[in-house]
Amino acid sequence: MENVTPQDESNITLREIYGQPTLWRTTPALVENASLRLDLPSLFRGKRVLLTGAGTSAYAAAAVAAAWPQAIAVPTTDLLVDPERQSSGVDAVISLARSGNSPESVAVVENIRSLHPNIYQLAITCNAEGALAQSGLDGLITLDPRTNDRSLVMTSAFSNLVLAGLCLAKPAPAAASVEDASLRAAAMLPAIDEQCRRLASRVRDRIVMLSSSPLISWAQEAALKALEMTAGRFPVLAESYLGLRHGPMSFIRPDTLVMCLLSSDPVRRLYEKDLIYELRTKKLGYVVAIGDGEKDGGLAEEVLPAIALHLPDALRTPYEIVFPQLFGYHLSLRIGLNPDNPSPGGIINRVVQGVRIHSL
């Protein structure tokens, strides 16, 4: 199938993926300005912070919590049905959202306000006009409006929401990571695009996404992208390397594509390499590793160069997510779907529908 260039105006998703390196540069300043205005460092110091979101935004919240001592992540879909237990002992809630128009987003704000009026509530959103932004929060951080993806699937919104949260969790290192990662990603995107197109062409039955903590949200979001963009055509599993042995390895067939994000931590990498060697010894899966193209050569059937292998793992999710985004995009094209709207029957929507809010 002919590759589609990001200049093609009909391909919103591809242009939004390619636009991420530019938008990453806008996020740290927006977060810093809001932090100074709202005095967030003082508000959050020593506090128990709960990060929340739904779907992709829930994975973004979990990626941020993994870098934030004393923070936890709970999806809004859990907070809505179990608010008292999930919010117990929490001092602040940070809601992450693309449009902020999902029914759960505002309902969770109202429930927390009703149950715990002293909890500080902040939102990070890509849409200043959304219902979440207009819900009377204690604080609001609005990202560049271009991060409010027009495509059904979240790409730029996810990476920038994670980056914004990381700029709260670890302000100095997160902000310092952006310039180099942006330059590397912009230079590498055409090659990554072609590699992912080729990988998508060889998928036969099922897909596995592997990563280790604190990068497990990468695997979850990577799996969701492949699932959403193909309307569920291919079964997809997200798992940790060590967790795979405890039953989920039975999911893998010889021709299953296994995409592995390698850690920047040397001890984690030893565990990861052991698992990859085991898969290859058992002739399970077509293993593709995202790591060091030179040092990891021969480890897997293919090794793709990581964008941010030099960073601590907790800071890498917004940058390395580019690989599965492009993989999902080309997988969608390969089976004849439109990546901008891969659910033409309306099974899923850009803003979730069908949620009826019930009173506490």
C-alpha positions as CSV (number, residue, x, y, z in Angstrom):
1,M,0.0,0.0,0.0
2,E,1.3,3.4,-0.9
3,N,2.6,5.4,2.0
4,V,0.7,8.5,2.9
5,T,2.6,11.7,3.5
6,P,1.7,14.1,6.4
7,Q,1.1,16.9,3.8
8,D,-2.0,15.1,2.6
9,E,-4.9,17.2,4.0
10,S,-7.2,14.3,4.2
11,N,-5.0,12.4,6.7
12,I,-5.7,14.2,9.9
13,T,-4.3,11.5,12.1
14,L,-0.9,11.3,10.4
15,R,-0.5,15.0,10.5
16,E,-1.3,15.1,14.2
17,I,1.3,12.4,14.9
18,Y,3.9,14.2,12.9
19,G,3.0,17.5,14.6
20,Q,4.0,16.3,18.1
21,P,7.6,17.3,18.2
22,T,6.5,20.9,17.5
23,L,3.8,20.9,20.1
24,W,6.0,19.3,22.8
25,R,8.0,22.5,22.8
26,T,4.9,24.5,23.8
27,T,3.8,22.5,26.8
28,P,6.5,23.2,29.5
29,A,6.0,26.9,29.3
30,L,2.3,26.7,29.6
31,V,2.6,24.4,32.6
32,E,5.2,26.6,34.2
33,N,3.1,29.8,33.7
34,A,0.1,28.1,35.3
35,S,2.2,26.7,38.1
36,L,3.5,30.2,39.0
37,R,0.0,31.7,38.7
38,L,-1.7,29.1,40.9
39,D,1.3,28.4,43.2
40,L,1.1,24.7,42.4
41,P,4.5,23.7,43.9
42,S,3.3,24.9,47.3
43,L,-0.1,23.4,46.9
44,F,1.2,19.9,46.0
45,R,4.3,19.8,48.2
46,G,4.0,16.7,50.5
47,K,0.4,16.2,49.4
48,R,-1.3,13.0,48.2
49,V,-2.2,13.7,44.6
50,L,-4.7,11.6,42.6
51,L,-4.5,11.8,38.8
52,T,-7.5,10.8,36.7
53,G,-8.8,10.5,33.2
54,A,-10.8,8.1,31.0
55,G,-9.5,5.7,28.4
56,T,-6.3,7.1,26.8
57,S,-6.4,10.0,29.4
58,A,-6.4,7.3,32.2
59,Y,-3.2,5.9,30.7
60,A,-1.8,9.4,30.6
61,A,-2.7,9.9,34.3
62,A,-1.0,6.6,35.2
63,A,2.2,7.6,33.2
64,V,2.4,10.8,35.2
65,A,1.7,9.1,38.6
66,A,4.6,6.7,37.9
67,A,7.0,9.7,38.0
68,W,5.4,11.4,41.0
69,P,6.2,10.2,44.5
70,Q,3.0,9.8,46.6
71,A,0.8,10.2,43.6
72,I,-1.8,7.6,42.5
73,A,-3.8,7.2,39.3
74,V,-7.4,6.1,39.3
75,P,-9.5,6.2,36.1
76,T,-12.6,8.5,36.1
77,T,-14.5,5.4,35.2
78,D,-13.6,3.9,38.6
79,L,-13.9,7.2,40.5
80,L,-17.5,7.6,39.2
81,V,-18.7,4.3,40.6
82,D,-16.5,4.1,43.8
83,P,-15.8,7.7,44.7
84,E,-15.6,7.5,48.5
85,R,-13.1,4.7,48.7
86,Q,-11.0,5.8,45.7
87,S,-10.6,9.4,46.9
88,S,-10.0,8.6,50.6
89,G,-6.9,10.3,52.0
90,V,-6.4,12.4,48.9
91,D,-5.4,16.1,49.1
92,A,-5.6,17.1,45.4
93,V,-7.2,15.7,42.2
94,I,-5.8,16.4,38.8
95,S,-8.1,15.5,35.8
96,L,-6.5,15.0,32.4
97,A,-8.7,15.3,29.3
98,R,-8.5,16.0,25.6
99,S,-11.9,17.7,25.0
100,G,-13.1,17.6,28.6
101,N,-16.6,16.8,27.3
102,S,-16.8,13.1,28.4
103,P,-19.7,12.8,30.9
104,E,-17.5,11.1,33.5
105,S,-15.1,14.1,33.6
106,V,-17.5,16.6,35.0
107,A,-19.4,14.1,37.1
108,V,-16.2,13.1,38.9
109,V,-15.4,16.8,39.6
110,E,-18.9,17.3,41.1
111,N,-18.8,14.1,43.1
112,I,-15.4,14.9,44.6
113,R,-16.6,18.4,45.4
114,S,-19.7,17.0,47.1
115,L,-17.8,14.3,49.1
116,H,-14.6,16.2,49.9
117,P,-15.1,20.0,49.4
118,N,-11.6,20.7,50.7
119,I,-9.8,18.6,48.0
120,Y,-8.0,20.9,45.5
121,Q,-9.1,20.2,42.0
122,L,-7.0,21.0,38.9
123,A,-7.5,20.0,35.3
124,I,-5.1,19.7,32.4
125,T,-7.0,19.8,29.1
126,C,-6.5,20.5,25.4
127,N,-9.9,22.3,25.2
128,A,-10.5,25.6,27.0
129,E,-14.1,25.5,25.9
130,G,-14.9,22.0,27.2
131,A,-17.3,21.1,29.9
132,L,-14.4,20.2,32.2
133,A,-12.7,23.5,31.8
134,Q,-16.0,25.3,32.6
135,S,-16.8,23.2,35.7
136,G,-15.6,25.7,38.3
137,L,-12.3,24.0,39.1
138,D,-9.8,25.4,41.6
139,G,-7.2,25.5,38.8
140,L,-6.9,25.0,35.1
141,I,-4.0,24.3,32.7
142,T,-5.0,24.6,29.0
143,L,-2.6,23.2,26.5
144,D,-2.0,24.5,22.9
145,P,-5.3,24.1,21.1
146,R,-3.6,22.1,18.4
147,T,-3.2,19.3,20.9
148,N,-7.0,18.9,20.8
149,D,-6.8,16.2,18.1
150,R,-9.5,16.2,15.5
151,S,-9.0,12.5,14.8
152,L,-11.1,10.0,16.6
153,V,-8.0,8.5,18.3
154,M,-5.8,10.5,20.7
155,T,-2.2,11.0,19.6
156,S,-0.9,14.5,20.2
157,A,-3.3,15.0,23.1
158,F,-2.0,11.9,24.8
159,S,1.7,12.8,24.5
160,N,1.2,16.4,25.6
161,L,-1.1,15.5,28.5
162,V,1.6,13.2,29.8
163,L,4.3,15.7,29.2
164,A,2.3,18.4,31.0
165,G,1.8,16.1,34.0
166,L,5.5,15.3,34.1
167,C,6.2,19.0,34.1
168,L,4.3,19.1,37.4
169,A,5.7,15.9,38.8
170,K,9.4,16.6,37.8
171,P,9.5,20.2,36.5
172,A,13.2,20.6,35.8
173,P,14.1,17.2,34.2
174,A,10.8,17.0,32.2
175,A,11.2,20.5,30.7
176,A,14.9,19.8,30.0
177,S,14.0,16.7,28.1
178,V,11.9,18.3,25.5
179,E,14.3,20.0,23.1
180,D,16.5,17.0,22.4
181,A,13.5,14.6,22.2
182,S,11.8,17.0,19.8
183,L,14.8,17.3,17.5
184,R,15.4,13.5,17.5
185,A,11.8,12.7,16.9
186,A,11.4,15.2,14.0
187,A,14.5,13.8,12.4
188,M,13.5,10.1,12.9
189,L,9.8,10.3,12.1
190,P,10.1,9.5,8.3
191,A,12.2,6.4,9.1
192,I,9.9,5.3,12.0
193,D,6.9,5.9,9.6
194,E,8.4,3.5,7.0
195,Q,9.4,0.9,9.6
196,C,5.9,0.9,11.1
197,R,4.3,0.6,7.7
198,R,6.4,-2.4,7.0
199,L,5.7,-4.0,10.4
200,A,1.9,-3.4,9.9
201,S,2.1,-5.3,6.6
202,R,3.4,-8.5,8.4
203,V,0.7,-8.7,11.1
204,R,-1.2,-11.9,10.7
205,D,-3.3,-12.7,13.8
206,R,-2.5,-10.9,17.1
207,I,-0.3,-8.3,18.7
208,V,1.5,-8.0,22.1
209,M,2.9,-4.7,23.5
210,L,5.5,-5.2,26.3
211,S,7.1,-2.7,28.7
212,S,8.3,-2.6,32.3
213,S,7.3,-0.2,35.1
214,P,7.3,2.8,35.1
215,L,6.6,2.5,31.4
216,I,3.6,0.2,31.6
217,S,1.2,2.9,30.5
218,W,3.1,3.0,27.2
219,A,2.1,-0.7,26.6
220,Q,-1.5,0.0,27.6
221,E,-1.8,3.0,25.3
222,A,0.1,1.2,22.5
223,A,-2.3,-1.7,22.7
224,L,-5.3,0.7,22.7
225,K,-4.0,2.5,19.5
226,A,-3.8,-0.8,17.6
227,L,-7.2,-1.9,18.9
228,E,-9.0,1.5,18.1
229,M,-7.4,2.0,14.7
230,T,-8.4,-1.4,13.5
231,A,-11.9,-1.5,15.0
232,G,-10.8,-4.5,17.0
233,R,-9.7,-6.6,14.0
234,F,-6.6,-7.9,15.8
235,P,-6.6,-9.2,19.4
236,V,-4.0,-7.1,21.3
237,L,-2.4,-7.7,24.7
238,A,-0.5,-5.2,26.9
239,E,1.7,-6.8,29.5
240,S,4.9,-6.4,31.5
241,Y,7.9,-8.5,30.6
242,L,7.9,-10.3,33.9
243,G,4.1,-10.6,34.0
244,L,4.0,-12.3,30.6
245,R,5.3,-15.6,32.1
246,H,2.5,-15.8,34.5
247,G,-0.1,-17.0,32.1
248,P,-0.3,-14.3,29.3
249,M,2.5,-16.0,27.3
250,S,-0.1,-18.5,26.2
251,F,-1.6,-15.7,24.0
252,I,1.5,-15.6,21.8
253,R,1.7,-17.6,18.5
254,P,4.8,-18.0,16.3
255,D,3.6,-15.2,14.0
256,T,2.3,-12.8,16.7
257,L,4.0,-9.4,16.5
258,V,5.6,-8.6,19.8
259,M,6.6,-5.0,20.2
260,C,9.0,-4.5,23.1
261,L,10.0,-1.1,24.6
262,L,13.4,-1.6,26.2
263,S,14.2,0.2,29.5
264,S,16.9,2.7,29.9
265,D,17.7,1.2,33.3
266,P,20.4,-1.5,33.1
267,V,18.9,-3.9,35.6
268,R,15.4,-3.7,34.1
269,R,17.0,-4.3,30.7
270,L,18.5,-7.6,31.9
271,Y,15.1,-8.9,32.9
272,E,13.7,-7.7,29.6
273,K,16.4,-9.3,27.6
274,D,16.0,-12.6,29.4
275,L,12.3,-12.6,28.4
276,I,13.1,-11.8,24.8
277,Y,15.6,-14.6,24.7
278,E,13.0,-17.0,26.1
279,L,10.5,-16.0,23.4
280,R,13.0,-16.5,20.7
281,T,14.1,-19.9,22.1
282,K,10.5,-21.0,22.2
283,K,10.0,-19.6,18.7
284,L,7.1,-17.5,20.0
285,G,6.3,-14.3,18.1
286,Y,8.0,-12.0,15.7
287,V,9.9,-9.8,18.2
288,V,10.5,-6.1,17.5
289,A,12.5,-4.2,20.1
290,I,12.6,-0.4,20.5
291,G,16.0,0.3,22.0
292,D,19.6,1.0,21.0
293,G,20.0,0.2,17.3
294,E,23.7,-0.7,17.8
295,K,24.0,-2.2,21.3
296,D,20.8,-4.2,21.0
297,G,21.4,-5.5,17.5
298,G,20.6,-9.3,17.2
299,L,18.5,-9.2,20.4
300,A,15.2,-9.4,18.4
301,E,14.1,-10.0,14.8
302,E,14.2,-6.2,14.4
303,V,15.6,-3.4,16.6
304,L,14.1,0.1,16.1
305,P,16.1,3.0,17.5
306,A,14.4,4.6,20.5
307,I,13.8,8.3,20.6
308,A,14.6,8.9,24.3
309,L,16.7,6.0,25.5
310,H,19.0,8.4,27.2
311,L,16.2,9.6,29.6
312,P,15.0,7.9,32.8
313,D,12.1,5.6,32.0
314,A,9.6,7.7,33.9
315,L,10.1,10.5,31.4
316,R,10.0,8.5,28.1
317,T,6.3,7.7,27.5
318,P,5.3,10.9,25.7
319,Y,8.2,10.4,23.2
320,E,8.3,6.6,22.6
321,I,4.5,6.5,22.0
322,V,5.1,7.7,18.5
323,F,6.0,4.1,17.4
324,P,2.7,2.4,18.2
325,Q,0.8,5.5,17.0
326,L,2.3,5.1,13.5
327,F,2.0,1.3,13.7
328,G,-1.7,1.6,14.4
329,Y,-2.1,4.2,11.7
330,H,-0.6,1.9,9.0
331,L,-2.4,-1.2,10.4
332,S,-5.7,0.8,9.9
333,L,-4.8,1.6,6.3
334,R,-3.8,-1.9,5.6
335,I,-7.2,-3.4,6.4
336,G,-9.0,-0.6,4.5
337,L,-10.1,1.7,7.3
338,N,-9.9,5.4,7.5
339,P,-7.5,6.1,10.5
340,D,-9.3,9.5,11.1
341,N,-12.5,7.6,11.8
342,P,-11.7,3.9,12.1
343,S,-15.1,3.2,13.7
344,P,-17.5,4.1,10.8
345,G,-20.4,2.2,12.5
346,G,-20.1,4.5,15.5
347,I,-19.1,1.8,18.0
348,I,-16.7,4.2,19.5
349,N,-16.7,8.0,19.2
350,R,-14.3,10.9,19.7
351,V,-16.3,11.9,22.8
352,V,-17.7,8.9,24.6
353,Q,-21.5,8.6,24.3
354,G,-24.1,6.6,26.1
355,V,-23.0,7.4,29.7
356,R,-25.9,8.2,32.0
357,I,-24.8,9.9,35.3
358,H,-26.6,8.7,38.4
359,S,-26.7,10.6,41.7
360,L,-24.6,9.5,44.6
